[in-house]
Amino acid sequence: GNSVTQMEGPVTLSEEAFLTINCTYTATGYPSLFWYVQYPGEGLQLLLKATKADDKGSNKGFEATYRKETTSFHLEKGSVQVSDSAVYFCALSDREGGSTLGRLYFGRGTQLTVWP
Amino acid sequence: KAGVTQTPRYLIKTRGQQVTLSCSPISGHRSVSWYQQTPGQGLQFLFEYFSETQRNKGNFPGRFSGRQFSNSRSEMNVSTLELGDSALYLCASSLGLAGPTDTQYFGPGTRLTVL
């Protein structure tokens, strides 16, 4: 089946530190991969995505590379800011359709806190 | 383009009551998916509607139901509320097509509290 495993938090960093949040997946097909971010009291915002092996998604200084050989999609940012404090979710969608259409499979989320 | 909207944003109900939540998708999107988010279970898929038809359903009891209208707006209903139904309910819209490019965009959620 489809599943996502991401590192448990919380992660606490100082401003300008380097961030890595690990995400690995199991999929029956060839999925598309996503990172979503959730700020307190809000819904999920799409941060970045990748649809094929070796694709790099990027947005707002965040990057993640679709690694088929290691079934991973780790999120990285070179220099975090206080405003990056949020919960980050890794997710996959099964592009094959059928019984998985319209469904995202999520990791448990990683709480990031950045201190000034 | 306007984003996904959900109403109401907050609801307080008592056990045994029923509730209806509404979701308006991004213009042109025909698929609406619903998720329940709780601290203990994380994000769980409820169901997905496309062109007024339920295409997929998660592992929730029959008390949870939904529908979609011809303008793609969707509602979900929970009957006979239980304390454990307290959660943030998120809807997401997408084009709903199979393939690599389909992407779900989420609304702000409805926070349901059952007393």
Interface residues (C-beta under 8 A of the other chain):
Chain A: S32 F34 Y36 E42 G43 L44 Q45 L46 K49 T51 K52 F89 S93 R95 E96 G97 G98 S99 T100 L101 G102 R103 L104 Y105 F106 G107 R108 G109
Chain B: V4 Q6 S31 S33 Y35 G42 L43 F45 E48 Y49 F50 R55 N56 G58 L90 A92 S94 G96 A98 G99 P100 T101 D102 T103 Q104 Y105 F106 G107 P108 G109
